Amino acid sequence: MNDSPSRPDVPAGQDADELRGRLTRIEIQHASSSIPGRDIVQVLTEIPVDVSSGWHHHPGEEVGYILAGKVRMERADAATQILSAGDGFLIPPGVPHNATDLGPDTGRMLSTYLVETGEPVATLEP
């Protein structure tokens, strides 16, 4: 596992994921995709009870699976979902969204991103 990856496309000292520090995010793997200009990044995220990710977006698709906890997933383009362990979710590229752990335990999710090469995996909304 690698939670502070060394990536040649990210300048020294700049994090490739703006959500790190707000949540626990561990990059499991990061590789070039067979689709030119795209990378595949897999991340394990832990959200403490009553903590939100903050509104953010990704430069590509997010395919996620809730491993533990109960998470409210708000999206700018769709109705809010309440997700529990065993539920999957899909977030289209560029769609602002916010995840909040509803408790009583820490929320854990595994997300796979198909993102533009050289772009941060997550960017907070202004």
For each residue, the residues with C-beta under 8 A, 3 or more apart:
1: 26 27 28 44
2: 5 26 27 28 30
3: 20 25 26 27
4:
5: 2 16 27 30
6:
7: 10 16 30
8:
9: 117 118
10: 7 14 15 16 118 120
11: 14
12:
13:
14: 10 11
15: 10 18 20 21 120
16: 5 7 10 120 121
17: 20 25 27 43 120 121 122
18: 15 56 120 122 123 124
19: 22 23 25 45 53 54 56 122 124
20: 3 15 17 23 25
21: 15
22: 19 51 53 54
23: 19 20 45 46 47 48 51 53
24: 45 46
25: 3 17 19 20 43 44 45 46
26: 1 2 3 43 44 45
27: 1 2 3 5 17 30 41 42 43 121
28: 1 2 42 43 44 110
29: 40 41 42
30: 2 5 7 27 39 40 41 42
31: 39 40
32: 38 39 40 117
33: 38 39 40 114
34:
35: 38 114
36:
37: 116 117
38: 32 33 35 60 114 115 116 117
39: 30 31 32 33 113 114 115 116 117
40: 29 30 31 32 33 112 113 114
41: 27 29 30 112 113 115 121
42: 27 28 29 30 110 111 112 113
43: 17 25 26 27 28 110 111 112 113 121
44: 1 25 26 28 67 108 109 110
45: 19 23 24 25 26 53 99 107 108 109 110 111
46: 23 24 25 106 107 108
47: 23 51 52 53 69 71 99 100 101 106 107 108 109
48: 23 51 101 106
49: 101 102 103 104 105 106 107
50: 100 101 102 103
51: 22 23 47 48 100 101
52: 47 98 99 100
53: 19 22 23 45 47 56 98 99 100
54: 19 22 98 124 125
55: 74 76 96 97 98 124 125
56: 18 19 53 96 97 98 122 123 124 125
57: 93 94 95 96 97 122 123 125
58: 61 62 91 93 94 113 115 121 122 123
59: 93 94 115 116 119 120 121 123
60: 38 93 113 114 115 116 119
61: 58 90 91 92 93 113 114
62: 58 89 90 91 111 112 113
63: 88 89 90 111 112 113 114
64: 88 89 90 91 109 110 111 112
65: 87 88 89 109 110 111
66: 69 71 83 84 85 86 87 88 89 107 108 109
67: 44 85 108 109 110
68: 85 105 106 107 108
69: 47 66 84 85 101 102 103 105 106 107 108
70: 82 83 84 101 102 103 107
71: 47 66 82 83 84 99 100 101 102 107 109
72: 80 81 82 83 99 100 102
73: 80 81 82 83 89 97 98 99
74: 55 80 97 98 99 100
75: 78 79 80 81 91 95 96 97
76: 55 95 96 97
77: 92 95
78: 75 81
79: 75
80: 72 73 74 75
81: 72 73 75 78 89
82: 70 71 72 73 102
83: 66 70 71 72 73 87 89
84: 66 69 70 71 87
85: 66 67 68 69
86: 66
87: 65 66 83 84
88: 63 64 65 66
89: 62 63 64 65 66 73 81 83
90: 61 62 63 64
91: 58 61 62 64 75 95 97
92: 61 77 95
93: 57 58 59 60 61
94: 57 58 59
95: 57 75 76 77 91 92
96: 55 56 57 75 76 125
97: 55 56 57 73 74 75 76 91
98: 52 53 54 55 56 73 74
99: 45 47 52 53 71 72 73 74 107 109
100: 47 50 51 52 53 71 72 74
101: 47 48 49 50 51 69 70 71 106 107
102: 49 50 69 70 71 72 82 107
103: 49 50 69 70
104: 49
105: 49 68 69
106: 46 47 48 49 68 69 101
107: 45 46 47 49 66 68 69 70 71 99 101 102
108: 44 45 46 47 66 67 68 69
109: 44 45 47 64 65 66 67 71 99
110: 28 42 43 44 45 64 65 67
111: 42 43 45 62 63 64 65
112: 40 41 42 43 62 63 64
113: 39 40 41 42 43 58 60 61 62 63 121
114: 33 35 38 39 40 60 61 63
115: 38 39 41 58 59 60 119 121
116: 37 38 39 59 60 119
117: 9 32 37 38 39
118: 9 10
119: 59 60 115 116
120: 10 15 16 17 18 59 123
121: 16 17 27 41 43 58 59 113 115
122: 17 18 19 56 57 58
123: 18 56 57 58 59 120
124: 18 19 54 55 56
125: 54 55 56 57 96
126:
